[in-house]
Amino acid sequence: MSDDIAIRVNGLGKKYRLSHETASYKTLGETITRAVKAPFRRLTGEAPSRSTEEFWALKDVSFEVKRGEVVGIIGRNGAGKSTLLKILSRITTPTEGTVEVHGRIGSLLEVGTGFHPELSGRENIYLSGSILGMKRSEIDAKFDEIVKFAEMEKFLDTPVKRYSSGMYVRLAFAVAAHLEPEILIIDEVLAVGDAAFQKKCLGKMGDVARGGRTVLFVSHNMAAISSLCKNAILLEKGEIRDFGKTSAIIDKYLTYQNYPDELIMDLSSPEIRKNSLDTSIFLWREISVKNSGNSLSSSIKLGEPFTINIRGHFSQSMEPDAQVSLGFGMTSPLGGPIFNSHKNMKGCDAGDINITISFRENFLAPGVYQIDLGANGPKIVDWIPEAYTITIEPVTVDGLPAPINCGGLMIHPCQWFFAGTAGELLH
């Protein structure tokens, strides 16, 4: 065992058995009849009307985390992220595989995890410290810092069962971060706190990371993952899809999380238009992207012209003077808006409308971007965030990456003037 390994996971798997009743919903009469017949079913050996299936929340997961490393864990809901953290925190046991953890673990997985509801906030601070293996003198030394960070002085002697979920999170995070475990494991639970406290927590996590402690951080906030974590793990359906540099893992996650195999995206499904008016007389129907060769592609080279092609449908004609605003927006790999564009129309007839948006000059830097669609007007609301995902691929010039990646979301042409000693200007 190498001295610099904090966590080693080998062939980890977690299996659950799911029970299904053949009749999930019963009338009152059926329920009473079933209860009366229950003793006789036991005597006759009649099997209950249930079936079971096996579900692997994790399957063959293997990785290593070095001491002092900050690793993000990302993936869709149900990918197995929380199950993995619970196994690492020894809250649940694996079905197969092994886990080696070297160092004291501080976990913040669910609101109130590790707290006793009948004890006060003060008593739970000492209880949590004791569970982490800390001496009372060590807890005393950190006590004032914990209380100040949580901003809980007024409620310190109140039983935590009376705390709101936000108060739970404040105190739980303060304890986990300040009692100095060698390994800190944090799930998406921080999302319960308000924006100011989330910012405060992320700052503290940065301090913890710079202090040389190991951190595993699960979040759907790609900006937080990007700023805190050098490496990241991408989980998909209980298996590790990839493990590597955070920027590359985020790009892969964003690329594949939205219909990765469809080049013409069908937008008719009600599941993807949760922010739309049910009775809207206009609906977006499909979207696709074509490269400079007029071929369907969700991957465009750096600087390459491309077009966005969208089809919408008016179920009935608009009033002659009624106006509709049709628009789209582009968001960054971390979710921030880059720009938007829209056009106003009036008096549209019933039927399909086909729109082509041309990017003759493509200034987008390499990365993964998402296209949002919106329509607004009388009897019209159809807003579809993340309708399509597009990847801008880097290119090379004379075998060298071009341009040098200095950050930013756009690479905009500028005029450069050179004076004095200069070689031949190529591009």
Protein Blocks (a to p, Z undefined) as FASTA:
>chain_A
ZZkbfbdcehiacdddddddfblbccfklmmmmmmmmmmmmmnopacdbddddddfbghi
acdddehiacddeddehilmmmmmmmmnomaccfbdcdddeddddddfbghihiafkbcf
klmmmmmmmmnopafklmmmmmmmmmmmnopmmmmmgcfklpcfklmmmmmmmmmmmnop
abdcddfklmmpcfklmmmmmmmmmmmmmnopacddddfblklmmmmpmbdcddeehiaf
bgcdfklmmmmmmmmmnoplbmbdcfkbmklmmmbcfklcbdcfbdcdddfkopacfbdc
ehiacddddddddfbdcdfklccddddddddfkopafbdcddddehiaedddddddddfb
acbdcdddddddddddehiacddehkbccddddddeehiacdddebjjbdcddddddehj
ddddfZZ
